[in-house]
Amino acid sequence: MSIVCITSGALMSRYSLKDRMVRSLALRKGEVVMRVDFERMGSPSQISRVLKQLLADGKLVRLGYGTYAKARPSSISGKPVPRVSLEELAQETFEKLNVPVTLGRAQRAYVERRTTQIPVRTTFDTGDRRISRKITVGISTVRYENNYSARA
């Protein structure tokens, strides 16, 4: 329920855009937040301003273009870090974008116990689909494998 007051003939919310976005973040079940999720709350420039504030406050971490993750302070440095692993964040991002992906070959081999080598890179198999979206946390970036052949 939103509390409103009438000021100079216009309906205005009693809460600031930042307050509404922080509340929206707290009520969301997932860890990934897309910029599109906030587009009904205000103008693009207002949303950009509040997202910058939330990044500066350490409430969010930027993953890529229009993609953010909920954050917590690092136990080592105190800087904001995502609350879950890059693999989980990437998987949730792809679900939100309706992109079907599976784990990469190295991760699948490790999960299926065909190897004991722990995969160093986070890799996803995108099938016949080409993806150029960059998802990054710190210096770790998601890589892609696909069946796409440029020569075909």
C-alpha positions as CSV (number, residue, x, y, z in Angstrom):
1,M,0.0,0.0,0.0
2,S,1.4,3.4,-1.0
3,I,0.8,6.5,1.0
4,V,0.3,9.5,-1.2
5,C,-0.2,13.2,-0.7
6,I,-1.7,15.7,-3.1
7,T,0.7,18.6,-3.8
8,S,-0.2,21.3,-6.4
9,G,-2.7,19.1,-8.1
10,A,-0.3,16.2,-8.8
11,L,-0.2,12.8,-7.0
12,M,3.2,12.3,-5.4
13,S,4.6,9.4,-3.4
14,R,5.7,10.1,0.1
15,Y,8.8,7.9,-0.3
16,S,11.8,8.9,-2.4
17,L,12.8,6.9,-5.5
18,K,15.8,5.6,-3.6
19,D,13.7,4.4,-0.7
20,R,11.3,2.6,-3.1
21,M,14.2,0.9,-5.0
22,V,15.9,-0.2,-1.8
23,R,12.6,-1.7,-0.6
24,S,12.1,-3.4,-4.0
25,L,15.6,-4.9,-3.6
26,A,14.9,-6.2,-0.1
27,L,11.7,-7.9,-1.2
28,R,13.2,-9.6,-4.3
29,K,14.0,-13.3,-3.9
30,G,16.8,-13.5,-6.4
31,E,20.3,-12.1,-6.3
32,V,20.4,-10.5,-9.8
33,V,18.6,-7.2,-10.5
34,M,18.1,-5.8,-14.0
35,R,17.8,-2.1,-14.7
36,V,14.5,-2.9,-16.5
37,D,13.1,-4.0,-13.2
38,F,13.0,-0.4,-12.1
39,E,11.8,1.3,-15.3
40,R,8.3,2.0,-14.0
41,M,9.5,3.8,-10.9
42,G,11.0,6.8,-12.6
43,S,12.7,8.3,-15.6
44,P,15.9,6.8,-17.0
45,S,18.1,9.6,-15.6
46,Q,16.5,9.3,-12.1
47,I,17.1,5.5,-12.1
48,S,20.7,6.0,-13.2
49,R,21.3,8.4,-10.4
50,V,19.9,6.1,-7.8
51,L,21.7,3.1,-9.1
52,K,25.0,5.0,-8.9
53,Q,24.1,5.9,-5.3
54,L,23.3,2.2,-4.5
55,L,26.7,1.2,-6.0
56,A,28.5,3.8,-4.0
57,D,26.6,2.7,-0.8
58,G,27.7,-0.9,-1.4
59,K,24.1,-2.2,-1.7
60,L,24.7,-3.4,-5.3
61,V,27.6,-4.6,-7.5
62,R,27.6,-4.1,-11.2
63,L,27.9,-7.3,-13.3
64,G,27.5,-5.9,-16.7
65,Y,25.3,-3.7,-18.9
66,G,22.1,-3.1,-17.0
67,T,22.8,-6.0,-14.7
68,Y,23.5,-5.7,-11.0
69,A,23.8,-8.1,-8.0
70,K,22.9,-7.6,-4.4
71,A,26.1,-7.0,-2.3
72,R,27.6,-7.5,1.1
73,P,30.8,-6.1,2.6
74,S,33.9,-8.4,2.0
75,S,35.2,-9.9,5.2
76,I,38.8,-9.2,4.0
77,S,38.7,-5.8,2.4
78,G,35.3,-4.4,3.5
79,K,34.5,-3.6,-0.1
80,P,31.2,-4.6,-1.6
81,V,31.1,-8.1,-3.1
82,P,28.2,-10.3,-4.4
83,R,26.5,-12.5,-1.9
84,V,26.8,-15.6,-4.1
85,S,29.2,-17.0,-6.7
86,L,29.7,-15.7,-10.2
87,E,28.4,-19.0,-11.6
88,E,25.1,-18.6,-9.7
89,L,24.8,-15.0,-10.7
90,A,25.4,-15.8,-14.4
91,Q,22.8,-18.6,-14.3
92,E,20.2,-16.3,-12.8
93,T,21.0,-13.6,-15.3
94,F,20.5,-16.0,-18.2
95,E,17.2,-17.1,-16.7
96,K,16.0,-13.5,-16.5
97,L,17.1,-12.9,-20.1
98,N,15.4,-16.2,-21.3
99,V,18.6,-17.6,-22.6
100,P,18.9,-21.4,-22.2
101,V,22.4,-22.4,-21.1
102,T,24.1,-25.4,-19.5
103,L,27.4,-25.7,-17.7
104,G,30.5,-25.8,-19.9
105,R,32.4,-29.0,-20.7
106,A,34.9,-28.6,-17.8
107,Q,32.3,-27.9,-15.2
108,R,30.1,-30.8,-16.4
109,A,33.0,-33.2,-16.3
110,Y,33.8,-32.1,-12.7
111,V,30.1,-32.3,-11.6
112,E,29.7,-35.8,-13.2
113,R,32.9,-36.9,-11.4
114,R,34.7,-37.7,-14.7
115,T,37.6,-35.6,-13.5
116,T,39.1,-34.4,-10.3
117,Q,40.4,-31.1,-11.8
118,I,38.5,-28.2,-10.5
119,P,37.5,-25.8,-13.3
120,V,39.2,-22.4,-13.0
121,R,37.0,-20.4,-15.3
122,T,33.2,-20.1,-15.2
123,T,32.0,-21.3,-18.6
124,F,28.5,-21.9,-20.0
125,D,27.5,-23.7,-23.1
126,T,25.0,-21.7,-25.1
127,G,24.2,-24.4,-27.7
128,D,23.5,-22.9,-31.2
129,R,23.2,-19.4,-29.8
130,R,25.9,-16.7,-29.9
131,I,26.1,-14.4,-26.9
132,S,28.2,-11.3,-26.5
133,R,26.9,-10.2,-23.1
134,K,29.8,-9.7,-20.7
135,I,29.2,-10.7,-17.1
136,T,32.0,-9.8,-14.7
137,V,32.7,-9.7,-11.0
138,G,36.1,-8.2,-10.2
139,I,38.6,-9.9,-12.5
140,S,36.5,-13.0,-13.1
141,T,34.5,-13.1,-16.4
142,V,32.0,-15.6,-17.7
143,R,33.1,-17.4,-20.8
144,Y,31.0,-19.1,-23.5
145,E,31.1,-22.3,-25.5
146,N,28.7,-22.9,-28.4
147,N,28.0,-25.1,-31.3
148,Y,28.0,-22.2,-33.7
149,S,30.3,-22.3,-36.6
150,A,31.1,-19.1,-38.4
151,R,32.1,-21.1,-41.6
152,A,28.7,-22.8,-41.9
